Amino acid sequence: MLISILIIISLSFMLFTKMQKNKKLQNETAELKKSLDNMDEQAKIIVRTDIELNRTQEGLDKKITGLYALQRISHSISMTLIEDQIFKRLSPENLEELGFEKGLILLWDNEKENFILKTAIGYAEEDRDIITSYLNSAKEHFLKLTSKDEAISSVSLPDNFSDTNALHNIFRAKYFILSPILPNQNNRGFIFVATEKDDTLITEGDEELIKILATQISQGLENARLFEKTWSVQQELEKKVAERTQELASALEEAKKMSRRKTDFISSTSHELRTPLTSIKGYAAILLTGKLGKIPTEARERLEKINRHSDELGHIVNDLLDISRIESGKVTMSLEPCDLREIINKTDDLLSDQLKEKKINLEILVKPKEFQVLTDPAQIVRVFINLIGNAMKFTPAGGKISISAQKKDRMVQVDLSDTGCGIPQDALESIFEEFFRVENPINQEVKGTGLGLALVKHIIEAHQGKIWVKSKTGAGSIFSFTLPQG
């Protein structure tokens, strides 16, 4: 009986041990399944992130290419006052950069009461005749387009606008955009761009680009027509010169508004592109930390590639933002307490070779830790670089540039003086205006855009400071500006 009991106990112990092993095996199996599920989820996230990055990169490349093309076309249009030349500014290369391979510009002729074709890209001669005939047979629909400032596309055509199928067939296009050309005077019309590519996606951004292009053409036509009319009237009646000058001033103001609109569009688009880039980079960074599980080597390489390309795209967007800030005069400052002498020393290091080459002595009369200023140090370095660089241009070899400072009403006033040729009194009020350059023999030899001092003024004013200049021809100049104490 004792043997039986021992056998039972032994069997029970073996059964218990086996059950424990089975339970441990089940737990290990569950953990393994959980790890496999996590890896599967990570793989899905990687694929989705990669797809989103590719789409964002393609969209970004398309928008950046379109913006650069629009900038070049706009500049080209603004450089001519001959109406026929304006229509030639839209080339096949520019059109392709905007994302289309076909384009038309038509103007309404009030005397003939029909549309006249001014530009045709991507169409054979017989196609042009067919399109012009169709437009004039359905002119009431297209005349409505020139009555309001709205762009329409193949994906946003009003139901009662025209026969959609006929438009696709006659224009030989899969997707297209039409935008009115609306000069204030004389005939109006519209611009049409199209593509036969099936994978093209027409967006509101595309419509906005073409609308801005139509506005630039409108402004170019307006300027050309105003110029021609002003010239004719000037030859015939001297008394109308003042009226025409006023019209040109209004046209110039309108051109400035269009320029601001273009700059705002570039800035807005760049900001919008930052959001998906930040999201993509964030997902990639989270995965690379390994917090969601161990990343396979192949997956890590792809994630690092995603991270790297996100940074590259971010640099492009930041470059666009910098351009728009300079054009609009808006500068974002990151203020922090800084030692004024340290900022001047950084500038001295950057310009020391140029100063030695021109044999100009830079005298720094500001002691270390003597003045604390609340500034964005990188931007104030740009201020000193521009002011010292400007002084070097007009200071002869053997001359001197001095920098001193003093406290005034909770501000620090910085004075930068030189022994250069000086500035005429009649130019002092305009010296900080964009594109202004003093008329003198030295300036004719020195290259410059007239933007350096204007940029300095914007930066100083963004620091809640002021800038001014005292000068006399032949007696050098003193540029002074104020910064808040740190």
MOVEN-V664587 format. One line per field, one symbol per residue. ss: DSSP state (A for helix, B for strand, O for the rest). A space follows every 10 residues. Layout:
ss->???
This chain:
ss->OAAAAAAAAA AAAAAAAAAA AAAAAAAAAA AAAAAAAAAA AAAAAAAAAA AAAAAAAAAA AAAAAAAAAA AAAAAAAAOO OOAAAAAOOO OAAAAAAOOO OBBBBBBBBO OOOBBBBBBB BOOOAAAAAA AAAAAAAOAA AAAAAOOOOO OBBOOOOOOO OOOAAAAAAA AOOOBBBBBB BOOOOOOOBB BBBBBOOOOO OOOAAAAAAA AAAAAAAAAA AAAAAAAAAA AAAAAAOAAA AAAAAAAAAA AAAAAAAAAA AAAAAAAAAA AAAAAAAAAA AAAAAAAAAO OOOOOOAAAA AAAAAAAAAA AAAAAAAAAA AAAAAAAAOO OOOOOBBBBA AAAAAAAAAA AAAAAAAAOO BBBBOOOOOO OBBBBOAAAA AAAAAAAAAA AAAAOOOOOB BBBBBBBBOO BBBBBBBBOO OOOOAAAAAA OOOOOOOOOO AAAAAOOOOO OAAAAAAAAA AAOOOOBBBB BOOOOOBBBB BBBBBO
